[in-house]
Amino acid sequence: MNLSNHIPILIIAIPLLAAFLVPLIGRINKKATGILTTLALSVSLILTIALAVKILTVGPQVYVFGATSPSLTLPSGLKFPIRIIFEVDAMSIFMGLITAIVSFLGAIYSLAFMKNDSGLEKYYSLLLLLTVGMFGMVFTGDMFNFFVFLEISSIASVALISFRGTDLGEPAEAGFKYMVVSSISALLVLFAVGIFYGQYDVLNIAAIASVMKYSQLDKIALGLLVPVLAMKAGAVPMHMWTPDAYSEAPAPITMILVVASQASLYALFRVVFSLYNISLNALTVGWIIIIFGLLSMFIGVTMAIIQKDIKRLMAYHAISQTGYMLLGVGVGLAVLANPAALQKYGITAMEGGIFHIMNHAMYKGLLFLTAGALFFSTGTRDLNKMGGLAHYMKYTTIFFIIGAAAIAGLPPFNGFASKLLIYESVYRFNPLLSIIAMVVSILTLASFVKVFHSAFLGPKLPQFKEVKEVPRSMIFAMAALSCIIIFFGLFPDLIVKNLVHPAVMSLIEQLQYTGTVLGGM
Amino acid sequence: MLGLLETGSGFWSAIVWVIVVLVIGYIVYYIRNKGEESYKKNTEQDKPFISGNPELTKESSHISASHIYWGFTEALKGYYNPLVKIHTGNINDYSGWIIIITVIILIMVGLSG
């Protein structure tokens, strides 16, 4: 048996197995739960990197469940796939890498951050299940299977958001709200899946795409999938669950939730590009996504400026940054049926949007971790109560500056590189959109200047005289993200050329996606 | 060239940017060192002069988050009041927005052909 053919399933199976082992280990040794989780996620990270190398050199990989060979997509001479298939192309592995890095660093950060909490075996078990759900969402090539993984990640997220809400306080309320919106989205996704199955008798994305008629029923399915996946990604005006959930979840979970939201964003892009592609009215759906992007960028940032809770403020910025991704990819979709415009600026706009997904996961993760470090040391998230913390938390201050500069799009950090791609390409599509994006960046900088001044600058305050820098495992996670941000900022060409461009092309080239499963049908 | 990102309209090199910033930084530092030589640290010269008013204690001089950008938000009251109002925190409203947007998109996709 060649183990390298089984990497896609091993990436998911190892944390899934660990998720069920953790509660058992926790009965013997509580501390071992965190170590086991970190180990399982480190193996997943290594396997994801190995799979990424394979995909970027050989091409998309498929994994067929229950077949005699994992690459046997059409067993017994059938013309359509009947088994659950993972189809991991450049876009899927791009998201897989983000998931692997963030969940691994989240587990490391949790070792110290959560050490005083009770029920750690449940916490780590749920963290692993959330990671499994995210990996599944980005690897699967099957619509119903996507729904299953969406549910796994949603249920684990609900429990993790309300993890510190044992007395039915605000975390429990935030968890309940997330549960309601997740249930609505899951229901509508399932309804859309039912529409596809009812019409075409298949659930495989490539198989549906190959027979897509864009009938009235397909339009209804599209009209259900676009808003609910945009909502799960935190797009305005369906974003209101985001500040509640992001602010109440423990900091490392908030960082992972950002990637879970991006997995829904990935699903949105997968649906419009790989499932429908040019069969849909690309200009209309492209503009719908652009409008989501504009609203998210502007309302997100303006709401962030008036926040006093550091994590709510950052949550609104997460909404705002999602707007950039929607804008970049929306422009690419709007010109999908126009090959000249697509070549001229559409691909670059998509590269900017997709590159921003990774950049955002890194710097927003870092910023949420710095907010967690402040909470860990001071016991408050209220910016009005903070001040002078740079005197006591020098490393956290430096990490915050790096994260804040990156999100504001200051050179030479990674946020600048992806925003520059978006500004220049979107300007050629519609200058006004690009100008709004730049104004939002300025407002983002203003907002983080406020946080920096309120929390870190100023004289030493007497109530914080006992405050110390956070433990080493938390420093390590923040330092690792900072290094990635700086590396991506200094060498953006390496990332765009080797990871982002192949990911964008795998979205645009629908025939390659369907051909990988159906063999050029 | 390593680090050179082509944007479709031009290019960007963070390495060149860092080198330029370092050179400019060194020039600024050099000019600064040519400045006033009579300055002495930890003397009267270090104390702030607030138009003759007594200096606040250090602890009370910190400006808290609520006071920052007060003018900005006050000037944009007309924008902020309705915007904050729709963020009710009520899950019924959250669900309502999802349904409204879903209906709008269904109509747009249905009519677009």
Interface residues (C-beta under 8 A of the other chain):
Chain A: F176 K177 V180 V181 I184 S185 L188 Q216 K219 I220 L222 G223 L224 V226 P227 V228 A230 M231 P237 M238 M240 W241 D244 L280 N281 T284 V285 I288 I299 T302 M303 I305 I306 K308 K344 Y345 T348 L383 N384 K385 M386 G387 G388 P411 P412 F416 A417 L420 L421 E424 S425 Y427 R428 A446 K450 V451 H453 S454 L457 G458 P459 K460 L461 P462 G489 L490 F491 P492 D493 L494 V496
Chain B: L2 G3 L4 L5 E6 T7 G8 S9 G10 W12 A14 I15 W17 V18 K58 E59 S61 H62 I63 S64 A65 S66 I68 Y69 F72 T73 L76 Y79 Y80 L83 V84 I86 H87 G89 I91 D93 Y94 S95 W97 I98 I101 T102 I105 L106 M108 V109 G110 S112 G113
